[in-house]
């Protein structure tokens, strides 16, 4: 009488004999078949984990690192088809290769097995050489899948690290932006900053310059993402009130002849042309208001033309375009002047506003922008900016914009 010895667990003896052996669950209600297949697998250098039924097979898969299962299709209580489906439903964190042993040879039976989750089939009776070939082929697939899993885990860790860095950079960038509401002398400033992603190439600022002068600027770095954001952060660190004043005022801050915003833009142009080793550039609009004389000096360098709304409701676009900063050596910039009286308003915006496209590809455009701003309540600057942001989301049919959106409303208080 032959005694059949089954191994239902993987103990210390097995670990010592083949510590690196791939474990394979063998599920069959026939004890002789379990013994035969297990003996073949041990001879090939694998560690079989035997299961007399489907339930035990599931337990072994969940309690081990087995990446393959050989199971009989015809088993009581839980047949091979049901077992395969249950295996596919497990959250093991690894792929389990399922080889079905079947006495059914019809095309329909094979299709049903594949739908249940089988990877391969063998016909009864089990041939040792065929089993060896099938298992070796399965091992190559399993090891390849394990390598892919490891690569995916590495990529996920890298992605999470990059994501955390981007979120930290976005937080730092927002901290560089001025407050959404600021009162500087006789002017009220309101702003909105809506980046298209976590970080943005848009930057702006407004600040007192001493005496009756106050300055403001807005810039849009070419491109998107981290590269544009780094340039925007560098620009924000550079354009301090001191830097602004030192380049705008040549001599006496109260002397209109000595004031030139184009000199500021030219200094930025030279600085960024010298520092940049790529094709990055940015558009810029900078202005200075002398409150005592109601004169506003400004320079436009490729930035969209701001909309000036007079106290009586008349509107006009400021500037004629100009060359972007840091694009070409030897570029020239012009300083212009306009009156900015009490109860006048100036709306400065990035091109993400007018270039926002509808689902059909139509841009929002200057006409719609002018009509919206002209109808906005004079005394409710927040309503204008929030209302325009809502209008843009409605126009694009999306909560996310393709390009960064920056908006500044500068309002001169009445006497």
SELOLUM-438890 format. One record per residue (C-alpha): residue in one letter; y, z negated, x negated. Coordinates in pm, 1 decimal, m for minus. Example, Ala and Ser with C-alpha at 12.3 -4.5 7.8 and 13.67 -1.06 7.14 Angstrom:
BEGIN
REC   r          Y          Z          X
REC   A     m450.0     m780.0    m1230.0
REC   S     m106.0     m714.0    m1367.0
END
This chain:
BEGIN
REC   r          Y          Z          X
REC   X        0.0        0.0        0.0
REC   X      338.3      101.6     m134.0
REC   X      625.7     m142.6     m112.0
REC   X      965.2       15.9      m56.4
REC   X     1253.4     m170.8     m217.5
REC   X     1596.5     m102.1      m72.2
REC   X     1935.4     m190.0     m223.5
REC   X     2176.1     m282.3       52.8
REC   X     2455.1     m400.2     m174.5
REC   X     2589.4     m333.8     m520.5
REC   X     2526.6     m643.5     m728.7
REC   X     2584.3     m746.3    m1087.8
REC   X     2266.1     m571.6    m1208.5
REC   X     2391.2     m239.1    m1075.8
REC   X     2737.3     m296.6    m1224.8
REC   X     2589.1     m370.3    m1567.0
REC   X     2353.8      m68.4    m1558.3
REC   X     2617.6      188.6    m1458.3
REC   X     2964.1       37.3    m1443.8
REC   X     3134.5      376.5    m1404.7
REC   X     2878.7      536.0    m1174.8
REC   X     3008.5      694.5     m856.0
REC   X     2882.8      506.3     m550.6
REC   X     2727.7      702.2     m265.7
REC   X     2633.0      562.5       74.1
REC   X     2293.9      686.3      193.5
REC   X     2254.6      647.4      570.3
REC   X     1915.1      720.9      728.1
REC   X     1699.9      531.9      975.3
REC   X     1388.2      653.2      789.1
REC   X     1315.2      402.8      508.6
REC   X     1113.7      653.8      306.0
REC   X     1401.0      903.6      311.2
REC   X     1646.9      633.6      207.3
REC   X     1420.5      541.4      m84.9
REC   X     1361.9      903.1     m186.8
REC   X     1730.2     1002.9     m181.8
REC   X     1834.4      679.4     m355.6
REC   X     1581.2      736.9     m634.7
REC   X     1711.0     1090.5     m687.8
REC   X     2070.6      969.9     m701.4
REC   X     1989.9      692.2     m953.6
REC   X     1813.3      942.9    m1174.5
REC   X     2130.1     1155.0    m1167.0
REC   X     2342.9      859.4    m1274.4
REC   X     2490.5      757.4     m936.5
REC   X     2477.1      422.4     m757.0
REC   X     2333.0      452.5     m406.1
REC   X     2428.8      205.6     m133.2
REC   X     2163.5      227.5      136.5
REC   X     2225.5      186.4      508.2
REC   X     1961.3      184.7      778.6
REC   X     2208.5      281.9     1050.3
REC   X     2560.9      405.3     1111.3
REC   X     2711.7       61.8     1155.6
REC   X     2584.2      m54.8      817.9
REC   X     2713.9      267.4      658.8
REC   X     3063.0      193.0      788.3
REC   X     3044.4     m159.9      649.8
REC   X     2945.9      m31.2      305.9
REC   X     3225.1      226.2      302.1
REC   X     3481.7      m37.2      394.5
REC   X     3347.3     m293.9      145.9
REC   X     3319.5      m64.8     m154.8
REC   X     3490.9      223.4     m330.8
REC   X     3220.4      472.5     m230.4
REC   X     3373.6      820.4     m202.1
REC   X     3068.4     1003.3      m66.3
REC   X     2821.5      955.9      215.4
REC   X     2488.5     1129.3      271.4
REC   X     2377.4     1079.9      630.5
REC   X     2104.4     1201.7      861.5
REC   X     2225.2     1374.0     1177.6
REC   X     1947.2     1231.6     1395.0
REC   X     1977.5      854.0     1394.6
REC   X     1943.9      611.8     1688.3
REC   X     2238.8      410.6     1823.2
REC   X     2495.1      605.0     1617.4
REC   X     2403.1      961.1     1519.8
REC   X     2543.7     1143.2     1220.1
REC   X     2810.7     1325.2     1423.9
REC   X     2949.1     1001.4     1563.9
REC   X     2928.5      837.3     1222.6
REC   X     3128.5     1120.8     1063.6
REC   X     3398.0     1088.3     1328.4
REC   X     3413.1      711.5     1272.9
REC   X     3444.0      764.1      896.6
REC   X     3734.0     1005.6      944.3
REC   X     3907.8      744.9     1161.2
REC   X     3891.4      478.1      886.7
REC   X     4207.0      399.6      688.4
REC   X     4041.3      370.2      348.2
REC   X     4318.3      508.1      130.7
REC   X     4073.8      759.5      m17.3
REC   X     3881.3     1064.0       96.4
REC   X     3508.3     1026.7      173.2
REC   X     3297.4     1338.9      124.5
REC   X     3033.4     1366.1      399.3
REC   X     2706.2     1550.1      333.6
REC   X     2489.9     1580.6      646.3
REC   X     2112.1     1610.6      633.6
REC   X     1998.6     1805.3      939.7
REC   X     1699.4     1973.1     1089.2
REC   X     1924.6     2180.2     1313.8
REC   X     2006.7     2524.3     1178.7
REC   X     2205.1     2692.2     1453.6
REC   X     2564.3     2806.1     1397.5
REC   X     2679.1     2588.6     1688.4
REC   X     2525.4     2276.2     1532.9
REC   X     2697.4     2343.2     1200.3
REC   X     3031.7     2402.5     1372.6
REC   X     2992.4     2079.7     1568.0
REC   X     2922.7     1893.9     1244.3
REC   X     3230.9     2036.2     1075.6
REC   X     3445.2     1944.9     1375.4
REC   X     3306.2     1591.5     1351.3
REC   X     3417.0     1571.3      987.6
REC   X     3124.5     1692.1      775.5
REC   X     3205.4     1866.0      444.6
REC   X     2861.5     2011.3      370.7
REC   X     2508.2     2037.6      511.0
REC   X     2153.5     2025.4      376.2
REC   X     1841.5     2120.9      562.8
REC   X     1535.6     1903.1      594.4
REC   X     1319.7     1843.5      399.6
REC   X     1554.6     1742.0      117.7
REC   X     1502.4     1945.8     m198.9
REC   X     1579.8     1745.5     m515.8
REC   X     1738.7     2037.7     m707.4
REC   X     1952.0     2143.9     m409.5
REC   X     2063.3     1783.8     m354.4
REC   X     2164.1     1758.9     m721.1
REC   X     2372.5     2076.1     m696.9
REC   X     2541.8     1962.9     m374.0
REC   X     2623.1     1617.6     m508.9
REC   X     2760.6     1755.1     m837.7
REC   X     2982.8     1995.7     m645.3
REC   X     3097.1     1711.9     m420.9
REC   X     3174.8     1494.2     m724.1
REC   X     3408.1     1760.4     m863.7
REC   X     3592.1     1773.1     m530.6
REC   X     3606.8     1392.3     m510.3
REC   X     3746.0     1356.4     m862.0
REC   X     4000.4     1630.1     m796.2
REC   X     4104.1     1452.9     m475.2
REC   X     4134.3     1123.0     m665.4
REC   X     4359.6     1293.4     m921.6
REC   X     4572.8     1433.4     m640.7
REC   X     4593.0     1088.1     m482.3
REC   X     4704.2      939.2     m813.8
REC   X     4964.3     1214.7     m855.4
REC   X     5089.1     1156.4     m502.1
REC   X     5117.8      783.9     m565.9
REC   X     5314.2      855.2     m883.9
REC   X     5540.9     1095.0     m699.3
REC   X     5589.6      843.0     m419.2
REC   X     5687.2      571.4     m666.5
REC   X     5926.8      813.4     m838.2
REC   X     6069.8      917.7     m502.3
REC   X     6123.1      557.8     m394.2
REC   X     6294.4      481.6     m725.0
REC   X     6521.5      784.8     m695.8
REC   X     6591.3      703.4     m332.5
REC   X     6692.6      348.7     m421.6
REC   X     6917.0      480.1     m700.2
REC   X     7081.0      729.5     m463.5
REC   X     7142.9      459.1     m203.3
REC   X     7297.8      238.3     m472.4
REC   X     7512.8      530.5     m590.7
REC   X     7621.2      602.7     m233.4
REC   X     7720.3      238.3     m185.2
REC   X     7918.4      242.7     m509.7
REC   X     8086.4      568.5     m408.3
REC   X     8192.0      430.4      m70.5
REC   X     8339.6      127.7     m243.6
REC   X     8571.0      362.5     m433.4
REC   X     8708.8      503.7     m111.0
REC   X     9022.8      345.4       33.5
REC   X     9011.7      143.0      351.6
REC   X     8991.4      351.3      668.3
REC   X     9323.5      204.1      779.7
REC   X     9612.7      127.8      548.6
REC   X     9983.0       62.8      597.0
REC   X    10192.6      167.7      296.0
REC   X    10566.2      120.1      341.1
REC   X    10670.2      340.3      634.3
REC   X    10338.4      531.2      655.4
REC   X    10012.5      458.8      829.3
REC   X     9697.0      610.7      683.8
REC   X     9370.9      656.4      873.9
REC   X     9063.2      821.8      727.0
REC   X     8698.5      906.7      791.5
REC   X     8432.4      988.0      533.3
REC   X     8113.7     1153.0      666.4
REC   X     7887.1     1263.4      378.3
REC   X     7625.9     1529.5      446.8
REC   X     7369.6     1324.6      250.1
REC   X     7355.9      982.0       91.1
REC   X     7605.4     1085.7     m176.2
REC   X     7899.6     1322.0     m155.2
REC   X     8130.4     1543.8     m355.7
REC   X     8433.4     1441.4     m147.8
REC   X     8684.3     1183.2     m267.7
REC   X     9035.3     1084.9     m158.8
REC   X     9292.9      811.3     m198.4
REC   X     9639.7      686.8     m100.5
REC   X     9853.1      422.0     m270.2
REC   X    10211.1      301.0     m336.6
REC   X    10375.3      428.8     m656.3
REC   X    10670.4      191.7     m676.1
REC   X    11015.2      215.5     m526.1
REC   X    11016.1      430.4     m213.8
REC   X    10735.9      658.6     m340.9
REC   X    10378.4      675.3     m225.0
REC   X    10104.7      915.5     m332.1
REC   X     9789.7     1056.8     m178.8
REC   X     9522.0     1309.3     m271.9
REC   X     9195.9     1463.5     m154.3
REC   X     8936.0     1647.5     m362.7
REC   X     8610.6     1829.5     m294.0
REC   X     8371.7     1885.3     m585.9
REC   X     8176.2     2210.8     m578.7
REC   X     7813.2     2165.9     m473.3
REC   X     7622.5     1883.9     m309.7
REC   X     7404.5     1588.9     m398.9
REC   X     7398.3     1365.6     m705.4
REC   X     7561.9     1610.1     m944.7
REC   X     7866.2     1660.6     m722.7
REC   X     7881.0     1288.3     m645.2
REC   X     7891.1     1193.8    m1014.0
REC   X     8186.4     1427.3    m1067.9
REC   X     8356.5     1282.9     m759.0
REC   X     8308.2      927.3     m885.7
REC   X     8448.8     1025.1    m1226.9
REC   X     8749.5     1180.8    m1054.6
REC   X     8806.0      872.9     m837.2
REC   X     8798.4      647.8    m1145.1
REC   X     9045.6      874.9    m1321.9
REC   X     9306.2      925.5    m1048.3
REC   X     9445.7      573.2    m1034.1
REC   X     9800.6      504.9     m913.9
REC   X     9907.1      472.4    m1278.8
REC   X     9750.2      805.9    m1377.6
REC   X     9900.1      969.7    m1069.1
REC   X    10251.9      839.4    m1140.1
REC   X    10241.0      906.2    m1513.8
REC   X    10164.9     1272.9    m1454.2
REC   X    10384.7     1332.8    m1149.5
REC   X    10700.7     1164.4    m1278.0
REC   X    10846.4     1316.6    m1592.8
REC   X    11141.5     1080.1    m1624.5
REC   X    11317.5      902.9    m1338.0
REC   X    11093.2      843.7    m1032.5
REC   X    11400.5      870.1     m812.6
REC   X    11505.0     1206.4     m956.8
REC   X    11357.0     1485.5     m739.5
REC   X    11399.7     1735.8    m1020.1
REC   X    11162.4     1539.8    m1243.1
REC   X    10887.1     1514.9     m980.7
REC   X    10610.0     1772.8    m1009.2
REC   X    10267.1     1729.8     m847.6
REC   X    10156.1     2051.5    m1018.0
REC   X    10181.9     1864.3    m1348.9
REC   X     9919.3     1619.2    m1220.1
REC   X     9684.7     1902.7    m1120.9
REC   X     9735.3     2077.8    m1456.0
REC   X     9642.5     1754.6    m1638.1
REC   X     9323.3     1724.8    m1429.7
REC   X     9244.4     2090.6    m1494.5
REC   X     9269.1     2048.1    m1869.6
REC   X     9073.3     1723.8    m1863.4
REC   X     8781.6     1866.0    m1666.6
REC   X     8770.7     2197.0    m1852.6
REC   X     8735.9     2005.6    m2179.5
REC   X     8479.0     1758.9    m2047.3
REC   X     8258.3     1994.3    m1845.4
REC   X     7980.9     2200.1    m2005.6
REC   X     7876.7     2371.9    m1683.4
REC   X     8037.3     2565.0    m1397.8
REC   X     8142.8     2261.7    m1192.9
REC   X     8491.9     2259.4    m1044.2
REC   X     8674.1     2102.7     m750.9
REC   X     8945.4     2177.8     m499.9
REC   X     9238.9     1939.1     m477.6
REC   X     9542.5     1857.0     m266.1
REC   X     9788.0     1599.3     m393.9
REC   X    10121.2     1488.7     m258.0
REC   X    10397.0     1237.8     m306.9
REC   X    10643.6     1117.7      m43.3
REC   X    10990.9      989.4     m126.0
REC   X    11076.0      794.9      186.8
REC   X    11450.4      758.7      125.8
REC   X    11501.8     1135.5      121.7
REC   X    11217.0     1233.3      359.4
REC   X    11091.0     1474.5       92.7
REC   X    10724.8     1542.5       32.1
REC   X    10618.5     1722.1     m287.9
REC   X    10265.7     1861.1     m296.6
REC   X    10033.2     2087.2     m491.8
REC   X     9740.1     2273.6     m341.1
REC   X     9454.1     2380.6     m567.2
REC   X     9201.9     2561.3     m350.3
REC   X     9184.1     2277.8      m97.3
REC   X     9215.6     2368.4      275.0
REC   X     9575.6     2385.4      396.9
REC   X     9670.7     2056.5      568.6
REC   X     9822.1     2068.9      916.0
REC   X    10173.7     1927.1      952.6
REC   X    10248.8     1807.4     1308.4
REC   X    10615.7     1756.3     1375.3
REC   X    10747.5     1482.2     1601.1
REC   X    10837.5     1745.3     1864.2
REC   X    10481.9     1886.3     1865.5
REC   X    10539.1     2190.8     1645.1
REC   X    10269.0     2254.3     1385.1
REC   X    10253.8     2438.5     1053.2
REC   X     9994.5     2489.1      781.2
REC   X    10101.0     2375.4      434.0
REC   X    10031.2     2567.2      114.3
REC   X     9893.1     2906.6       29.6
REC   X     9557.9     2824.7     m128.1
REC   X     9585.0     2809.5     m505.3
REC   X     9320.9     2808.7     m780.3
REC   X     9054.4     2532.5     m789.5
REC   X     9067.5     2275.9    m1068.9
REC   X     8840.4     2322.6    m1370.1
REC   X     8733.6     2676.7    m1280.1
REC   X     8920.8     2903.5    m1525.1
REC   X     9115.5     2831.2    m1845.0
REC   X     9484.3     2911.8    m1822.5
REC   X     9513.2     2864.4    m1445.9
REC   X     9860.8     2788.1    m1314.7
REC   X     9952.4     2555.5    m1030.4
REC   X    10263.4     2544.4     m813.1
REC   X    10453.6     2249.5     m672.0
REC   X    10596.5     2286.1     m321.4
REC   X    10824.8     2073.6     m109.6
REC   X    10861.2     2001.2      261.1
REC   X    11045.0     1748.3      477.2
REC   X    10837.1     1469.4      624.4
REC   X    11045.9     1276.4      872.1
REC   X    10979.0      973.7     1092.5
REC   X    10706.9     1036.5     1356.9
REC   X    10577.7     1342.0     1168.8
REC   X    10204.6     1349.6     1095.9
REC   X    10000.0     1519.4      824.1
REC   X     9632.3     1595.4      879.2
REC   X     9432.5     1654.2      557.0
REC   X     9067.2     1761.9      587.7
REC   X     8785.4     1900.5      373.6
REC   X     8636.1     2244.4      436.2
REC   X     8332.7     2076.6      595.0
REC   X     8548.4     2050.5      909.9
REC   X     8640.9     2416.5      962.1
REC   X     8314.8     2551.1      818.5
REC   X     8091.9     2341.5     1046.3
REC   X     7873.1     2595.9     1223.8
REC   X     7738.2     2608.6     1576.4
REC   X     7363.0     2675.5     1624.8
REC   X     7452.7     3046.9     1654.0
REC   X     7628.6     3039.5     1314.7
REC   X     7990.6     3044.1     1435.0
REC   X     8228.6     2825.5     1226.2
REC   X     8449.3     2569.2     1398.3
REC   X     8753.8     2741.0     1249.3
REC   X     9124.7     2673.6     1208.9
REC   X     9223.9     2763.0     1565.4
REC   X     8995.1     2504.9     1724.4
REC   X     9104.4     2246.4     1469.4
REC   X     9474.4     2307.5     1536.7
REC   X     9423.7     2295.2     1913.6
REC   X     9229.7     1970.3     1892.1
REC   X     9481.5     1797.4     1664.2
REC   X     9779.1     1914.6     1869.9
REC   X     9632.7     1762.9     2186.4
REC   X     9546.2     1427.5     2025.3
REC   X     9752.7     1122.5     2131.0
REC   X    10036.6     1057.5     1888.9
REC   X     9990.0      680.1     1891.6
REC   X     9611.3      676.0     1852.3
REC   X     9511.9      800.1     1507.9
REC   X     9160.8      651.9     1529.0
REC   X     9103.9      837.2     1854.2
REC   X     9195.7     1165.1     1682.1
REC   X     8958.5     1117.5     1389.1
REC   X     8669.0      975.0     1589.3
REC   X     8721.1     1233.9     1861.3
REC   X     8716.8     1518.7     1609.0
REC   X     8400.1     1382.4     1447.0
REC   X     8236.5     1372.6     1791.7
REC   X     8361.7     1724.8     1865.0
REC   X     8208.9     1852.0     1540.7
REC   X     7874.9     1690.6     1621.2
REC   X     7888.5     1853.7     1961.9
REC   X     7979.0     2189.5     1805.3
REC   X     7696.5     2176.5     1549.5
REC   X     7451.2     2016.5     1796.0
REC   X     7358.4     1773.3     1519.4
REC   X     7443.5     1426.3     1392.7
REC   X     7422.0     1552.4     1032.6
REC   X     7666.9     1798.9      881.4
REC   X     7574.8     2074.6      637.7
REC   X     7876.4     1987.5      422.2
REC   X     8069.1     1666.8      356.0
REC   X     8346.3     1589.1      603.4
REC   X     8659.7     1401.6      495.3
REC   X     8964.5     1350.1      716.0
REC   X     9295.0     1178.4      645.0
REC   X     9578.4     1131.7      893.4
REC   X     9911.4     1029.0      743.9
REC   X    10171.4      915.8      999.8
REC   X    10534.3      840.7      934.3
REC   X    10661.1      555.4     1147.6
REC   X    10970.6      614.6     1362.5
REC   X    11303.6      444.5     1306.1
END
